[in-house]
Amino acid sequence: SGSIKFDMELRFKDGRYRYKFNNFIHVEEDFIEGKKPIETYLEYYMEAKTNIIANDRVLIATNDQMNELIDDLKAACADEPFVDDDDW
C-alpha cells in the first residue's frame, strides 16, 4: 500500500528523446492523525534482510508501474508532434 515518489528527467533533441528516473521513495500514509507519511527509499527494500516478502512486493509493484509508465511514454513520443501554423 502507499505510493511511489520519484524524479523524472526527460530530454528531447532532433526527434529523439531520453528519459531517466531516480530517487524512488515508497510513501506509506500513517493513519494516526497529525503524523507525517512514512517515506522509505527503495534501496532499503533491496538491501534489507528482514521482511523480505513484503519488500519484494513493493519492488515488484513499482517495477510493474514503471514499465507501464515507460510504455505510455514511448507511445506518446511515437506520435507525430502537433505543429501550430498560427503565428501570433
Secondary structure by P-SEA (a helix, b strand, c coil): cbbbbbbbbbbbccccbbbbbcbbbbbbbccccccccbbbbcccccccccaaaaaaaaaaaaaaaaaaaaaaaaaaaaccbbbbcccc
